[in-house]
Structures are given as C-alpha cells and as structure tokens.
C-alpha cells in the first residue's frame, strides 16, 4: 500500500518492521489495524514517529496502556433503526414499528443490522414480518435453522476458538442456562468449579467481548451472543452433561434460597430461636454463596429472584416438576414481602400445575395457598377465595392443623377485604384456635391481628385496639419483628382514626424503623401512605397530595390494585378539601372503578361517599343525594357502620339545602348515634353541627 516493491520487503519480522517505520515516518497517514488479538500483536506495527494516526479495533478488553481507549457499545435504538433502514433501502418512517422490532432483535449490533438489511434489500426475504419471525426463532434457541445464525455467528466463531478449553466450556454452559444474567455463584454451580475458577473464566469471556460485566460480579450475554452460546452448547456438550449442569444450578438455587430465607427470617425472628439457629447453620454449610447477615441475603434475593423463576419454568418444561414446585414455594415469602405479586401469580400457577402432574398432595396444597395469597394481593378476590377454599379442604383431609389454620386465616383476610368482615372475623378466630392447639404462637398472633382488622371494619374499635395489643405482645414474646412492625402500623391507623395524630405518628415511625431494617417494600409504601394522611388531617393538602402521588406510583410498580384504589380516594379527599371538585370527582371515579374491579366493596362505598361529597360541594345536590343513598344501602349490606354514618351525615348536609332543617336533623341524629357508638371524632363534629343549627334557628 506504500508502493514498496515486493522484492524490497524482507522476510525477517524485525527488518520488515524497521522498513515499515522508515516509510511511514515521512508520511501523514491514518493506519487502521482491524481485529487485533491484543496489544502484543500490533507492537511491531504501531508508528513511533511522524504525523500518523493509528486506529486499532479489537474484540478484546485487553490493557492498552498509554492509548486512548474507546469501548463501543451497541447502537442506541434510534441509530439502530436509522442504520437498518438506510442499509435496507427503506423509506424513513415506513413500517417504523417493524423496523424498530428488527433493530431490537439485532441488539444494536451494526454487523447484524447490515446483514439483515442486505438480505431484505437483495430479496432473500419477502418482507419485514418474515425477518422478525426468523429473528424470533433465533432468540428462541433454534439458531442453526436460521439464515441469521449462518450469517452472524461466524463473526463470533474466531473469538470463541481463541478461548482455552475451560473458557469455552464455561461459555457453552452459560448458553445452556435459563438465567437472564449470571452471578459468580451461578456460573460456578453450572460448571461445578469454585468461585475463584468461575471468576477467572468469566473475566476471560468479558475480555473477549463474549460476555458483558453489568455491575460488580454480575454478567450477561449480548442478545445475539446468547443464542450462539446455546448453539455451541447443543453441538459440543453431550445431553447428559447439559442435564447435570442444570441439575447443579437447580440444587444451588434450592440451597441458596433456603439459606437466604433462613438468615432473613432469623434477622426478623419469625420463628423460634432454636429452630432458626439449627436451620441457618445447616443451610449456610450447603450453600455455595454465603450470607453473613440479612442485608447480604436480601441483596442476593433481589439479584436472583427472576433467575430462580426462569429456572423453575425451565424445570417444568423438562419434566422436573418437583423442583419447579419447590423453587417457586421457596421464593414465595420473598415475592410476598418485596411486593412482586404480579410475578408471583404465574410462578405459583406453574408450581400448582407441576405439583398436580406428579400427584403430590402436600405440594398441591402448598402451591394452592401460595397462589391464593398472590391473587388476593393483586385484587383477584374471587380466585383467591376459591384457591384458599381448595387449600383448606386438602389440609383438612391431611389432618394438617397448621395448614388448616393458614388457609382459614387467608379466607378471613379475603372476606373482610371484600366487605364481609363478620365472616372474616369467624375465620380468624378459628385459625387462632388451631394455631394455639398446634403450639404456633407466631401464627396465633397473626390470626389475632387479622381478627382485629375485621373488628375494626365492623366498627368495634375498642375490641380492635384490644386485639392489636394482644397480638403485639405475642409477637414480642416470640421476637417476631415483622409481626411487631405490622401491629405497630395497624395500631397507628386506629389512633389516626381517633384523632390522636401524635401517637399515631409515633407508632408509624417505630414500624418504619423495623421495616427499614428487615425489608418490606409494600409495607414501607403503606406507612408512607399513612403519614400522608397525617399531613392531610393537619391541613397540608398540597404536601399530602405529593406524598399520595409518590405512593400511588409505588403501588402501581408493585401491582397493588386494592391500595391504588385507596390512595386515589385519599387524593380526591385532599382535592375536595381544597374545593377542587372536578379533580376530586375524577380521582373518586378511578378509585371506584378499581375497587369494583377487585371486589373491594368497602372501598367502593368509601369512593361513592367521596363522590357525593364532591357533588355536594359543587352544588350538584341531586347527584350528591343519589350517591349518598347508594352508599348507605351498600354500607348497610356489608355491615360497615362507619360508612353508614358518613353517608347519613352527607345526606343531612344535602337535605338541609334541598328540603330544610327538619329532615336534615333526622339524618344528623342517626349519624350522631352511630358515630357515638363507634367512639370516633365525627360524633363531636355532628353534635356541634346540631347545636349550631339549633342556635341559629333560635
């Protein structure tokens, strides 16, 4: 290229390098050294003098000391689409969504984008839909049957062949894994080697750009490298070795889940000290990854829970049904406390199906109850009730008293969540008796706490406070910190309703301190929600709305539909207090829709009362009376005395304007009688209203 005759080019490398340097020193050139294996390969070639620029491309993340290093990432989505459209000869803006899908499936790799664009331009494929389907086949693991695989994979082949035999084996077995990303422990489990060996292998793959290091000791494949790794595994690893590798992964996750859950439970002391110490010690010894404290256990669960579910799904597809059921159940507690309810439902559905396929009655009952809890959390009360009933029948047939108690307690929760608090109370009382007979004090405390909530829904607030105090004492006796935190929150809500805001805040803050220590995303969100109510009661409506909106976003991320309905109603209450009635009506309407969809009749009535208040405030007395009447009727059906009183009070205020004082006083007196029996602060408000009206009339 420098016009040096072939006869002058020496055979000796050193002499050739000297000639090269001599020729390039007097020129101003850009020298591109493409696909270098590493710094050592380009050493003799790199210009040492003159006014030249050398650009080196390499697949290795080697140490290029003294050089300006630019690590190229895949193209951004917009640039990927532009490159593909230009290379394919497509008109910008035409089939934009399909072009974006192709770009996404190519993972932003220019090589892959140009290869697919060339096939489309040359007529190898009839349209974009065909290309999308083929790329989907590639990602589904059927790489050898696609033209994409044949065109793109050779670019990875040379890099793969430069790896050592051990590094190649690591690459192949990672390709066989169902995991979305990898920690060192999962890589070590797959290859049956220690953590140090796994770290060396992973670093080698990162150095060759066959693996990406995302953060710390976590790694992932590029979207197109994964199917290549899977293809290499299918061609070079015997089926027996693939089965053994996944078997090791499943056993690792099973041991690690047991250890992490035991450490987390020990931190929150959700079981007796002797039992907890024995379990934690045994599971720490078995687990490949160690958890010195609850924070490390929780961090591992946060990093790995999606991979555990992917592994459980893989196990189900490969007829390892017992392993699927056990993995899903081992993760149930974390999914529940962390608020991943939408993900928990399909996981427990799969576990239930797997348990039924092997005819394991105990696992079927366990998965059924797990599924009931998850369905209830996302507002599917009917399904939750059916599953809890099935679990109760199975536990009763097996004479499993603790299982019966858990199913009864779950049925009670579903009942009062659906507006049948009296039925819920009966279930909780029966559950508490069964837990007592089984010697499970923590379970008994939980049932008593839930019974307190049912009593509160029935307007029996003194009994609610009594039961919560009893449950709190029981939780503290056994050292169950999660139960203690839940009780403190519920006691704060009772004090809140009584207008004892300072005491309520004290209880909320104690609960928050525990949950921040032991973890509980949904619980912390609920506590923020309660603190927002305190701001509202103090008249700081703007601040309350800001807190509510933050809480609403968190509930949406979690998938907590019932509490979304509640906080929407609270936002509407704040707007009503600010005389912003149109905004209030919009939020009450959303709350009512969600409450109706989830079967939460109590919240539906609360939203109706709120809508009526907003209509009355805006002067729409006919609409207000209609909503108060409907709320009163429904509140009577579900035996919710506080809501009955609210509807009557609102009707009194409406009738005062539309019909006169005489009729209004009847409604006020009815509301006053109910509020007085309940012992709530509204009794004093109604009493002042009555006295004020009488004084004005006189």
N, C-alpha and C positions, 0 to 999 in steps of 0.2 A: 504493500500500500504506500510505502515511502519511496517507491521506484528504485529500490536497491536490487541489482541483478541477483538472481538465484545463485550464481557462481560465487558471489562475494559473501553469502551468508554462511558462517562457519557452523560446523556440526556441534562443537563444544558449547554447552549452555552458557558458561561464563563468558566466552569470547562473543557469543551471539548477543548477550546482554550488554556488553561494552559497546558493540556496534550500534545496537538499538539506542542506547543512551546518547551516543555521539550524534546520531542522526536526528533524534527528537529534540536535542538541546538547542538547536538553531531554528526551530520551527515554533509557531504559535498554533497549537492543536488541542482538540478535545479528544481524549483517548477513553473509549468505553470498553471496559473489561467485564464481559457479561457472564453471569452464572459462575462466579468464582467459588471454589470449595472452601476457601478461607484465606486469611492474611498471608499464610506461608506460600500460597500458590502465586500471588501477584508480586511478591517481594522483588524478584529479578526484573519485573517489567515496569514497575512504577517509576515514572520520570523523577530524576533527582535534581535536574537543572532546567533552565529555560522557562518559557512563559506558557506552560501547558496546564490543562485541567484534566484530571483523571476521574472518571466516574466508574465505580465498581458496583455491580449488582451481585447479590449472593443470597442463597436460601438459608444461610447460617447466621445465627446471632453470636458470632464469634467476637473476640476482643480486638477491635480495630483501633488500637491505641494511636493517638495523635491525629486521627482523621475526624472529619465531620460526618457523623453517622445520622442517617435519616431512616427511621423504621417506617415502612409503608404499611398502612392498614388497608383493609378492603375499602372500596369506594363507598361514599355516602349514598343513600337511597336515590336522591335526585340525580347525582352524577352517574350512577349505575344505569338508570333509565335512559339518560341522555346518550351515554356511550352505546347502549344496546340499540336504541332507535336509529342513531346515525349509522352504525355498522350494518344494521339490517336494511337500511334504506327506507325506514318507516317515516311517515309524516308525523312530526311532533304534535302531541295532543290526540292522535288517533289511537284508540284502544289503550288509553293511558293506564287503566287499572290492570289490564292483562300484561302490559309491558312491565309494570311495577312488580307484578307477581313473578314474572320470569327473573327480573333483577334480584328479587328477594331469594328465589330458589337457587340462584347462582352465587349467593352470598357476597355480592360485590366484588368478585374476582374478575379482573379485566380479561384474563385468558379465557375463562368460562363464558363470559358475556360475548366476547368476539367469536368464539367457536359456535355458540348457539345462533348468534346473529348471522354468521356465514351460512349456516345450514338453512336458515329461513330465506336468506337472500338468493341462495342457489337453488331453491325449490325442493330441497330434501324433505321438507315438512310442508303440509298444506296450509297450516295456519298456526296462530299463537296458541289456541286451545290444545292442539296436538303436542306442541312443545311443552306446555305446562303439565300435561298429563305424563309425559315422559320424564320430566324432571321430578315430578312427584313419585314416580316409580323408583327413580334413583334414590331419593331420600327414604323410601320405604325399604331399602335394602336389596332391591333387585337390580343392582348396578350392572352386572355382567350382561344383562339383556337389553341395555340401552345404548344408543349411539353416543349419548352424552358421556357415559362411562368410558367408552372406547376412545373418545376424543380428548377428554380432560385428564383421565387417570395417568396416561404416560408422562405427564408433567410432574407427577408425584413419584413416579417409579424410580427415577435416577436418585432422588434423595433417599428413598426407602432403602435402596440397595447399598448406600453408603453407611448404613447403620450396622452396629455389631449385631450378632445373633440374639443376644439378650435384649437389646433395644428393640429389635424387630419383633420379638415375642411380646414385649410389653405393648407395642403399638397394635399388634393384631388383637390381643385380648381386650385392650381398651375398646377396640372396634366392635367386639362381641358384647360389650356391656350395655345394658339398657339405660344406664345413667346419663343424665344431661350434661353433667360435669363431674370432675373427679377430685377427691381429696387424696392425700398420700396413703391414708389407711385403706381406701377402697382399691387403689392401684396395687397396694401390697397384698390385699386379700385375693384379688384376681390372679396375680402371678405367683402367689404362695412364697413370697420373699419378705424380708424385713423392711422396716420403714426406711433405713438408710439406703438399701439397694433400690427401693422404689424411687427415692428422691433422685438418685443418680440417673436412673433410666428416664425419668420424667424431664430432667434437665437436658438430657441428650436430645429428646424429642422436641423440646422447646428450642434448643439451639439450631435444630434443622428445620424449624418453622412447620413441623408436623403437629404441633400442639401449642396452644396459647396459654400463658400463665395469666389468670384473671386477677387474682389477689392472693397474697400470702402463699399458702401451699395448696391453692386450688387451680385446676386446669380444665380446659375444654378444647374440643375439636372445632376447626372451621367447618361450616355446614357441608362443604364438598369433600373435606378430608375424612370425615366420619364414614361415609359410605365406601370410600376407598379402603379405609382400615377394615371395615366389615367384610369387604370383598377379599382382601388379603387373608383375613382370618378364615373365611369359608374355604379358600383354596389351599391354605397351607397348614391349618390346625385340624387334627382329627376331631370328629364329633365328640368322642369320649373326653378329650381334653377341654373342649368348649363347655361340655356339661359340668366337668369338675370345676372349671373356673367360676361359672355362675353359681354352682353349689357353694363354693367357698365365699362368694360375695353374699349370698343369702345368709349363710351362717354368721358371717361377720356382722351384717346388719342386725341380725337377731340378737347376738351377744351385745353389740354396742347399744342397741335400743334398751335392752334390759338394764345395762349398766347406767346409761344416761338417765333413764326414768327413775332408777333406784336412788341415784345421787340427788336428783331433783326432788324426789319425794322426801328423802332424808332431810334436805335443806328446809322444806316446808313442813316436815314432820307429819306426814299424812298417814302414818301407820306407827305401830308401837316401836319403841327404841330397839328392843332385842331383835325383832323380825327385820327391821331396817338395817341394822348393823350386819347381820348374817348375809342378807341378800346383796348389799353393796359390796362386801368383801369378796363374795364368790364371783359376782359378775365383773368386778374390776380385774380379777385374775384372768378371766376368759377373754375379755375384750382386747382387740388389737390396739385400739385407741384408748387412752386413759383419761379419766375425768377427775381431777383433783378437787373440784368444787362445782357448785350448781351453775355458776356462770359458764364454765367450760362445757358442761353438759348441755346447757341451753343453747350455746353458740353452735355446738355440733348438730343439735336437732334442727336449728334454723337453717343450717347449711345443707343438711342431708334429707329433710323430710320429703322433698319432691322426688329425690332419687329412690328413697325407700318405696314410695308409691309406684314409681316406674318399675322397680324390681318386683314388687308384688304383682303388678299386671303381667310382667314377663313370666313369673312363676305360674300364674293362672293359665296363660297361653300354652305353657309347656307341661301341663298336667301335674304341676307341683301345688296342688290345691291346699294341702295342709299348711305349707309355707306361706302361701298367699294370705290365708285367713289369719295366721299368727302375726305376720308382719303388719297387716292393717290394724289388728287389735292392739299390738304393742305401741303403735303410733297414735291410737285414739285419744289418749289423755292429753298428749301434746297438742294435737289438732284442736281439741276442745278448748283448752286453756289459752292457746295462742290465737284463737279466733279464725282458724282456717276451715270454716264449716262447709262452705261450698265445695271445697276439695274433699272434705271428709265424706260427704254423701256418696259419690260414686265409688270411693275406696271401700266403704262398708258394704255397699251393694255388691261389689265384686267379691268381697270376703264372704258374704252370705251365700252367694251363688257357689263359691268354691267349697264352703262347708257342707252345703246340701249335696253337692256332687259326690263327696266321699261319705255321706251319711253319718256325719259326726254330730250327734245331738247337742253335745255341750258347746261345740264351736258354733253351731247354728244359733243356739240361744244367745250366746255372747255377741255374735255379729248382729243379730236382730235388735238387741238392746242398744248397741253402739249406733246402729242406723236410726233408731227412734230418737236418740239424743241429738244426732246431727240434723235430722229432718225438723225437729222442733226448733232448733236454733235458727234455721233459715225460714221459719214461719209456716212450714208444711204440717199443720197440727193434725189433720185427718190421718195422713200417712204415719205420723209419729205415734198417734193413738193406736192405730192398727198394729204397728210393729211392737209397741210396748205390751199390748194385749197378747200377742203371739209369744213374746218372751216370757210373760207371766205364766202362761199355760205350760210352756216347756219346763220352766224352773219348778213349777208345782209338781209336774209329773216326775221330775228327777229328785223331788224332796230336797231341793237346794234352797235353804231358808234365806241365805244372804242374797241369792239371785232373785228370789221372790220379792224380798224387801226392796231391792234396787228397781225392779220392774214396777212395783206398786208406787214407789216414790216418783218414778218417772211419769206414771199415769196421773198422779196428783198434780205435778207441775203442768202437764198438758191441760188438765181440767181448768185450773184457775187462770191459766194463760188464755183460755178460750171463753172465759166468762162463767165457768161452773165451779165457783170457789167452794161451795158446800160439798160437792162430790170430791174435789181435790183434798179438802181437809180430812175426809174419811180415809182416803188412800194413804195420806201421810201418817195418820195415826196408826193405821195397820202396819205400815212399813216400820215405824218407830218400834212397835211391839216386837216385830220379827227380828229387827236388828238387836234389840235388847236380849231376846232369847238366844241369839247367836253369839252374844258377847262382843258385838261390834259397836263400841261406844262412839267412834267417829261417824259411822253410818247412822246411828241413832241421833246424834247431834244434827246431822244434815237433814234428816227427816223432820225433826222438831223445828229447825229453821224454816223449812219449806211450809210446814203447818202454820207457822207464824204469818207467812205471807198470805196464805189462804184466809186466815182470820182477819187480816187487815183488809182484804178485798171484801169481806163481809161486814166491814165497819166495826169490828171488835178490836179496837186499837189497844185497849189496856191488856187484853189477852195476847195480842200480837207482841207488845213490848215484853210481857212476861215470858213468852216462849223464846223470844230472841235472847233475853237474858239467860235463860236456862241453857240454850244452845251454845251461847258464848262461853259459859262456864264449862260445859262439856268439852268443847274444842280446846280450851286452855288446859284442861286436865290431861288430855292426851297429847297436847303440844301440836295440834293440827293448825298451823299458821294460816293456811289458805282458808280453812273454815272460819277461823277467827276474823280474818280480813273481810270475808263476805258478811259475817254477822255485824261487824262494825259499820259497814256500809248500810246495811238494812236498818240498823238502829238509827243511823244518821238520818235516813229518809223518814222514819217515824217522828223524830224530833223536828225535822223540817216541817212536816205536816202540822205539828202542834205550834209552830211559830217560834220554836226555840232554836233560832238560827246559829247562835254562837256555839251551843252544844252540838248541833248538827255538824258544823264545820270541824269541830274537834274530832268527832268520830270519823268523818270523811278523811281527814288528814292522817289519822292513825291507820286507816285502811290503805290509803295510798302508799304510806311508808312501807307496809308489809308487801304489797303487790309489786312495788318497785324493786324490792329485794328478791322476791321469789318468782316474779314474772307473771304476766296475765294481761295481754293486750286489750281484750274486751273489757275486763274489769277496770282497768285504768281509764278507758274511754268512758265507761259508765260513771266513774267517780268524777271525771271532768264535767260530764253532763249534769250531775247533781250540784257541783259547785257553780255551774252556770245558772241553775235555778236560784241559788242563794243570791247571785248578783241581780237576778230579775226581781226577787222579792224585796231587795234593798232599793229598787227603783232605777238601777243602772241598766236600762234596757238595751242600749247600744252595745255595751260590753257583753251582756248576756247573749245577744244575737251573734256576736262574733265568736263566742265560745261554742254556741249551738252549731254554727256552720262548720266549725272545725270538727266537732263531734260527729255531725252528720256525714262528713267526708270519711271519717274513720269507720263509722258503721257501714258505709257503702263498700269500703275496701274489704271489710270483714265479711260482708254479706248478711248482716244482722237486720233483716227486714222489720221484725217487731219493734226494735228500738228506733229504727228510722222513723216509723210512724209516730212514736212518742216524741222524738225531738222535733219533728216537723210541727206537731201540735204546740210544743213549747215555743218555737219560733213565732208561730201565729199568735200565741198568747202575748208575747212581747210586742208584736205589731198592734194588737188590739189595745194594749195599754198606752201605746203612742198615738192612738186614733188613726192608724194607717189600716183602714178596714179592707181595702181591696187586696193589699198584700196578705193580710191575715186570712181572708177567705181562700185565697189561692193555696196557702200552706195547709189550712184546715182540710181543704178538699183533697190534697195529696195524702195527708195523714189518714183520712177516712178511707181512701182507695186502698192504701197499703194494709190498713187494719182489716178491711173487709176481705182482702186477698189472702191474708194469713189466718183468718178466722179469729182474730182478737176482738171479741165483742165488746169488752170493757173499753179498750182504746177507741173503738168505733163510736161508742156512746160519748166518750170524752170529746172526740172531734166534732160530733153533732152539737154538743153543748157550746163548744167554742164557736162554731159557725153561727149558731143562734145569737151568741153574744155580739159577734161582729155585725150581723144583720141589724140587731137592735141598735148598736152604736151608730150605724149609718142611716138609721131612720126607716129601715125596711121591716116594719113591725109584723106584717103578715108572714113573711118568710121566717122571721125570728120565732113567732108563735108555733109555726108548723114544725120547725126543727126542735124546739123545746118539747113539744108534745111527743114527737117520735122518740127523742132521747129518754123522756120519762117512761114511756111504755117499754122500751128495750131495757132500761136500767132496772125496772121492776121485774122483768123476765129473768135477768141474770142475778137478781138479789144483790145489787150494788147500791147500798143506802146513800153513800156519799154522792154518787152521781144522781140519784133520785133527788137529793136535796139541792144540788146545783141546778137541775132542770126546773124545780119548783121555784127557786129564787129568781131565776131568769124569767120565768113565766110571770112572776109577780111584778117585776120591773116593766115587762111588756104590757101587761094588763093595766097597770097604773096609767099608762098613756092612752090606751085604746078603749078601756071600759070604765076606768075610775077607781077610786081608792077602796071602795068596799070589796070588790072582787080581788084586788091585789093583796089586801090584808089576809084573806083566806090562804092564798098561796104562801105568803110570808110566814104565817103561823105554822103551816105544815113543814116548811123548810126549817124553821127555827126548832121545832120539835125533833126533827131528825138530827140536825147538827148538834143539838144539846145532848142527845143520847150518845152521839159519837164522840163528844168531847173535843170538837175541833174549833179553831178560831173563828170560823164562819158564823157560829152561833152568836157571838158578840156583835158581829157586823150586822146580822139580821135584826138583833134586838135593838141596836142603835137606830136602824132604819125605821123600825116600827115606832119607837119613841119619837123620832124626828118627825115622822108623818103625823102622829097624834098631836104633837106640839104645834105643828104648822096649821093643822085643822082647827085647833082651839083658838 
